Amino acid sequence: MRPLEIAFWAATAPVLLWCLSHRDLPAWVRVLSAVATALLVAHVATEGWRWHLVPAYLTVGYVFLTCVWPGPPRLEVGPAGAAVGLGLLAAAAGLAAAFPVFDLPKPTGRYPVGTVTLHRVDPARADPRTDRPDGRRELMIQVWYPAERPGPGHPYRQSAETTFLSRHLSLVRTHAAYGVPVATDPGRHPVVVFAPSWGGCRGDNTTQAEELASHGFVVVGIDHPYFTDRVVFPDGREARTVFPEFLDYATEETLAATRRTIEDTLTVRVADARFVLDEVGRLDRADPGGIFTGRLDTSRIGMFGHSFGGAVSAEACLLDSRVAAGFNLDGFIFGRSLVEGPGKPFVFITEDVPEPTQADVANARNDAVRRRHTVYVENFSGIRSGLARVRGHYGVLRGGLHVNFGDAAYFSPIRRLRPVHDLPAGSIRPDRAMRILNTYLLSFFRKHLTGEDDGLFDSPSPFPELEIARLADGGR
C-alpha cells in the first residue's frame, strides 16, 4: 500500500476498535475520524483512487458521518457497524496487497531516463485487419533513452490501456520522464529494439528498458496491433488481439493450425521490427519532435525479446544486417532461425522447468502430452544447434518461471500461487531476477554494440541462480 493509503487506513482502524465496545465518542475519536477523512481526500488527490480500496473508502465515509458530521440524521457506528467496518478495512488491505501499486527497480546507470510514445504508419504494407481508411499497417512504439535531466516518472500504463483488474498499473510510476531532452554526451547512442511476448505490449519489460537507457542505450519497444492484447492509438481507436492460444496440442490438426498461425505472425512481427529500424534511421536524420535528430547510432543496433519476442529477435538477427546481436528471454524460436541459427552473437536464457526428453515423448500419458513434449524437444534442439553455430550462450534461471523474465512478476503476489494463476511466477524474488537479467543484458549489449567487454560471458556466473555456458559446434 502507498503512504497515504496506509495513513488513512491506520487512522480509521483505532476508531472502529473503540466503537466495538464503546458507544460514547471522546474527542480523540472525532479528531482521528476527521484526520482519516482528510488523509483519504489527500490520497485521492495526489496518489489516485483505485477500486481495490472502495471498501475502505466507504468505511471512512461512514465513520466521518457518524463521528464528525454535525447535522442530522444522527447515526452511530455501534459494535456491529464497527465489526463490519473492520471487515471492510481488512478486505481493502487484502485487495491492495493482491494488486499492489509497486515500485520498479531503480536504474543503476549514470543517466536519468526519458521516454516518448510514437505512432507510426508503414506506407509500404497493407494490413487486412486495420480500420484505417488507407488500409496501411500502423504501430505504436515507445522509446526509452538517456536523458539530459530527470523529471517526474511517467505512468507505467495509460488508463485506456488497462482493464478493470489491471487499472492499478496506471498508478505505477516509472523512472522515465516524458519528453525530456536526450543526453548530449557522448553524442549518438546505440539502439536496442525490444519485442514483446505473444500477446504482450511494448512496456512489458520496462525494467530492462530503463536499465539499458540509464547506461546510454536507446531502447525501442513495439506494440504489434492485433497481436498485442490491446493497442490504443492517439485518436482513441483500439486494436484488440484476434489470435488464438499460442500452441494448441489437443489434436494434430489444431497443432498444425496454430503452428501456421505462429509462422504467419512471426513474418508480420519481423516486418514490424524492420520497419521500426527504418523509423530509427528517419528519427536520427530528422525527428519531427526534435528529440532524436543526430542522437541515434544506427550502425550499432541490437535486439532482445521476451517469449515470442525472443523468436522475433532471432529471426531479425538472421534476416536484417542492421541487427548486430540478439538476446532471447525464455522464448521458443521459429522460422528460418530455428533451422539456420540467428547468424549473430546471441544469448538464450530459459525458465527453471524440467526439459522434456525423447524418453518423455515415448512414455507420454496421452497424445496431447506427447505432441507437447515433441515440440519442446525439437525446439530446444534447434535452439542449441543455432547457438552452437554462433558460439552463443545458453542459460537457465533457477527458481525463475516464464513471468520472471519481465515486469509481470511485480503485478501481483498471486502469481506465485500456481493453482490460482495459469502463468505463475517462480520462487525467485522479482528484484533478484531483474538484477541478474539486467546484468547480463547490459554486459552483452555493451560487448557487442560499444566494444566494452567486462568478461562476464567468459567467466562462471557470479549469480548462483543462473547457470549459463557458451555452446560450441557439437554440443552443449
Helices and strands as residue ranges (DSSP letters): H 3-19, H 27-46, G 51-53, H 54-67, H 78-98, E 113-126, E 136-146, E 153-155, G 159-161, G 167-171, E 173-178, E 189-195, H 206-214, E 218-223, E 230-232, E 238-240, H 252-286, E 296-306, H 308-319, E 323-329, H 336-340, E 346-350, H 358-362, H 367-389, E 393-397, G 402-405, G 407-410, G 413-416, H 430-445, I 446-450, G 456-458, E 466-470
